[in-house]
Structure formats: C-alpha cells, structure tokens
C-alpha cells in the first residue's frame, strides 16, 4: 500500500511538471526543437520513476522502443515536410502503445498484432481515464507525508481545481450578458482571461494525459488482491478448525439453536426424527465461502493467458477448417492468377507494348491502376493473418499445410502485382511521365515496407513461428520510415523532377515551389534555368514563403535545421517580398 501511494504521488507531481513544460514548449506556432525537448523530458521522467519503482520494466525491448520514439521526435529538428512529420507522430503514438505491453505481462517481442492494437488502444484509455483511479484510489491522501499545513494545501489545490473552471465559465457568461459588468471586471482584473484559460487548459490537458499514461505504464497489474498479501500461505490446524473471525463451518452450524446438543436432548423422539437435515447445497456454499478455492484462476494467471491468446474461446462456427481455407485462399489465388495473366505481358513487354496497344493511353494505364493495386496489396496481409489465426484447432495440422501452400502462392502472385504497381510508378515518373509528387512517393514507401513484411511473413508464420512476426513487422516499419526521413523525401522529389526537366519534360514550377524547406536547397539554384513564366511563379511562391517566415518570427522553440538552411538561402539569393506583398512582423 505504501509503495503504491508513493508511486502515485510521484506520478502526480511529475505529471504537473510535464503539463507546465508542455504549456511553455508546445505553445510555439511552428514545432521543431520543442518536440524533441518535450519527448526527452517525458521519457526521462518515465524512466526515472520506473528505475525507482519498476526496474523490471527497464528491458532491452522497452529501451529500444524508447530510442525509436526519440529518433522520430528528433526528426522535428531535421525535417520540415508536414506529411512526413505526421507519419513520425503516428509512429511515436504507436510505439508508446507497444511500450505499455510489458506492464500487462505481455512480452512485446513475441506478442501478436492483436496485442499491439490492444496496447495502442489501452494507451488511449489509460491516458484519459487513468488519472481518475490515480487520484481516487492509488493515492491515500490521508496518509500522505506532511502535517496539517500540507493537507490544507492539498485541499486548497483541489478546491481551486474545481472552482476556477466554474468561475471562468460563469464569469464569461455574465460578461457577455452585461456590458457594464464586463467593463467593471476588465477594470478590476486587467488580464486577458482567454489567454489565462488557454494556458490552464493546455497545461492541465497534458498533465492529465501524462498522469494517465504513466499510471498505465507503471501500475502493477496481474497481482493478487492487496488484502491477501499478508495472509500466510499455510494455516495451522487450529486456524483451519476455528476459521476466521466469523467462525468456521462447525462453529456456525453449532451456533444454530436447531442443532445444539441441549436442543436435541430436550426434543422428543418424534420431533427429532421429523427434523430435516440442512440442505447439502447450502452446506457446500457455506463451506466454499470459508475455504477458498485454490484452483480458481488468479489475476496474474488471467493476464498470463493474454500472451498466447488463441481462438479456443471462439465458437467453432467462426473458425476455419480445411474446406473454408481452400475456398477462401483458393478463390483469391484464382482471381490473382487471372489478373496477373493480364499484367505479365506489360511487365515483360515494357513501355513499347503499352504504347502499341490500340485504344490504350499511357496515362490511363499508369494513373488508373496504381492506387487500386496499392490498396489491394494492403488488404492481403490482414486477410492472411486473420485466416491463419482462425484455423480450427481440431484440424490444425492438416489445414496449416494447406494454408502454407495457398498463402505462399498468394504471396508470389502479390509480388507480381506489386511489380506492376512499381512499373506504373516508373511510367508516371520516367522520361515519358509526369513527374514525382508526394501522393506517388509515399505509396511506394508503403509498398517497400509491405514487400519486406511479406517476406518476413513467409519466414515466420508459414514456418510455424507466428509469435515472431509482429515484432519484426514493427521494426521493419520503424526502419523504412527512418530511412525515409534520412533520405529527405521533398528533396528527392524535387531532384527527380529537375532531372526530368533537363531531359525535356515539363516542370511544374508552382508545385515544386510549394514543397517544404527540405527541398529549397535543391530547387533554388535551378530557378534561373526555368522559362520566364515558370520562374515568376516559383519566385512568387518563395516571396510568399518569406512573408510567412516574417509573420511567424523567430523562436528558439521552433528551431529546425531545414528551416534554418532555407532562411540562409533566401537571404543569399536576396528573395524579398515586393510591393504587392504586405508582410508585417508579429507584435
């Protein structure tokens, strides 16, 4: 109890500090260095509390997950592409969910995809609702250290936390209802209440969510109830005979007036014969209420079952046998074969065959099929995982063999289909294409990860090591997204389009100028090679970018390497807003 109370108090105090830090760091208009600093503070605090109270959670798996989170947070200091930073943010949130699995007695490196999804969902639930349990159950406020002054201070803080939001709400309503009252309040309290409310809301929100996440990460789950922790494992014969304070079974039965020796002696023979015995069921219930059932599953055993969750609890009608697997995967394989039969000629015939086909435009072939093929490829993996998990245990050996054959064939066919998608992208971005965009680049990144994961699926699930699949797929995603960050997507897109321009293709100057500051070092030196109209469009976009930078101002919290380089290049090339651009610095 004392350990739980101390842990809860530390979590609450650290969460308040994180909330205040978030209010200062994250209030910048543009995020950069502040995201990295906030994540360092957040996970350093989590690590210190874990080291003090839960050193068993400081495993290699958790440390590696935390390192990956900090890597993606550091990309806010390096990259400026918004969509890339959005992907990095989703990666951080997903890894934070996986990080909680260790506290649920689930080993992440041999967990399943379902465990990862459950961990992500649990991180959201515990972040929102965990503080209620932290403040109402984990912390015993009556036993907190300190005298009357400390307890009074805690009571005052709780009262203010309840009263101030209500005061702000009613005050705002009354001020809106009466102009004289509003003027009087503004004269007495010369502060911006909306600004104060914004600070309070931001700090409170992050403090609340941090406290909930910390509780979900550090609270001991899967242990026996606290009340039984101090009970010895073996009781003496005397304790077994006399029971607890409420009395044993014999004590309770003899305490009834109907069965005391004195009552039996005073009864007549007829009354004794006619007296019924206590019902056996009631005796059994009473006995079980006194003697605990040692074979009943404990809290820990219930949590341990989550590590190796299977379909044994699912009704047989929802599981798959050999016939269902053959029909499901067999029909899909036939459909894939029919589609591949149309794609192979184009794959091996090359661009000439596509152009030689009558009534078949190159742009139609490239644009129409790419998105559909990417989406179809993404559907295959969850179908294979779900169908493998649903294989009925009674026919598992035979059905698994059939599954391996059909799933392996489907993976081979899928690689052919994915090759068709790659060919379409090459057409779109090649010498006869239309250039590279973010909408075409990121699906290719996804398909790269999917190709790696399908190979990993064949090496694990099809070989009977399903529990290794999710961990490898997770780190494949981390690796692919990490390499994508390092390769600088916007600069790669700009360089590809410039190469096409040098080969005589049209160059969309306006689109390329809208790319983030990551691409500016690649683009700005090539604008003098554009035709006058494209050059004017690109410079207009750059002037607008300068206006935005002037409006945003300079803030150390927003510092970013790409934006810093872009600022230097814009000054070097003397890009300034003209008379038509009214840029006023922020107050």
C-alpha positions, 0 to 999 in steps of 0.5 A: 500500500505504501509503495503504491501511494508513493508511486502515485504521488510521484506520478502526480507531481511529475505529471504537473511538471510535464503539463507546465513544460508542455504549456511553455514548449508546445505553445510555439506556432511552428514545432521543431526543437520543442518536440524533441525537448518535450519527448526527452523530458517525458521519457526521462521522467518515465524512466526515472520513476520506473528505475525507482519503482519498476526496474523490471520494466527497464528491458532491452525491448522497452529501451529500444522502443524508447530510442525509436520514439526519440529518433522520430521526435528528433526528426522535428529538428531535421525535417520540415515536410508536414506529411512526413512529420505526421507519419513520425507522430503516428509512429511515436503514438504507436510505439508508446502503445507497444511500450505499455505491453510489458506492464500487462505481462505481455512480452512485446517481442513475441506478442501478436498484432492483436496485442499491439492494437490492444496496447495502442488502444489501452494507451488511449484509455489509460491516458484519459481515464487513468488519472481518475483511479490515480487520484481516487484510489492509488493515492491515500491522501490521508496518509500522505507525508506532511502535517496539517499545513500540507493537507490544507494545501492539498485541499486548497489545490483541489478546491481551486481545481474545481472552482476556477473552471466554474468561475471562468465559465460563469464569469464569461457568461455574465460578461457577455450578458452585461456590458457594464459588468464586463467593463467593471471586471476588465477594470478590476482584473486587467488580464486577458482571461482567454489567454489565462484559460488557454494556458490552464487548459493546455497545461492541465490537458497534458498533465492529465494525459501524462498522469494517465499514461504513466499510471498505465505504464507503471501500475502493477497489474496481474497481482493478487488482491492487496488484502491477501498479501499478508495472509500466510500461505499455510494455516495451522490446524487450529486456524483451519478448525476455528476459521476466521473471525466469523467462525468456521463451518462447525462453529456456525452450524453449532451456533444454530439453536436447531442443532445444539446438543441441549436442543436435541436432548430436550426434543422428543423422539418424534420431533427429532426424527421429523427434523430435516437435515440442512440442505447439502447445497447450502452446506457446500456454499457455506463451506466454499465461502470459508475455504477458498478455492485454490484452483480458481484462476488468479489475476496474474494467471488471467493476464498470463493467458493474454500472451498466447491468446488463441481462438479456443474461446471462439465458437467453432462456427467462426473458425476455419477448417480445411474446406473454408481455407481452400475456398477462401485462399483458393478463390483469391489465388484464382482471381490473382492468377487471372489478373496477373495473366493480364499484367505479365505481358506489360511487365515483360513487354515494357513501355513499347507494348503499352504504347502499341496497344490500340485504344490504350493511353499511357496515362490511363494505364499508369494513373488508373491502376496504381492506387487500386493495386496499392490498396489491394496489396494492403488488404492481403496481409490482414486477410492472411493473418486473420485466416491463419489465426482462425484455423480450427484447432481440431484440424490444425495440422492438416489445414496449416499445410494447406494454408502454407501452400495457398498463402505462399502462392498468394504471396508470389502472385502479390509480388507480381502485382506489386511489380506492376504497381512499381512499373506504373510508378516508373511510367508516371515518373520516367522520361515519358511521365509526369513527374514525382509528387508526394501522393506517388512517393509515399505509396511506394514507401508503403509498398517497400515496407509491405514487400519486406513484411511479406517476406518476413511473413513467409519466414515466420508464420508459414514456418510455424513461428507466428509469435515472431512476426509482429515484432519484426513487422514493427521494426521493419516499419520503424526502419523504412520510415527512418530511412525515409526521413534520412533520405529527405523525401521533398528533396528527392522529389524535387531532384527527380523532377529537375532531372526530368526537366533537363531531359525535356519534360515539363516542370511544374514550377508552382508545385515544386515551389510549394514543397517544404524547406527540405527541398529549397536547397535543391530547387533554388539554384535551378530557378534561373534555368526555368522559362520566364513564366515558370520562374515568376511563379516559383519566385512568387511562391518563395516571396510568399514563403518569406512573408510567412517566415516574417509573420511567424518570427523567430523562436528558439522553440521552433528551431529546425535545421531545414528551416534554418538552411532555407532562411540562409538561402533566401537571404543569399539569393536576396528573395524579398517580398515586393510591393504587392506583398504586405508582410508585417512582423508579429507584435 
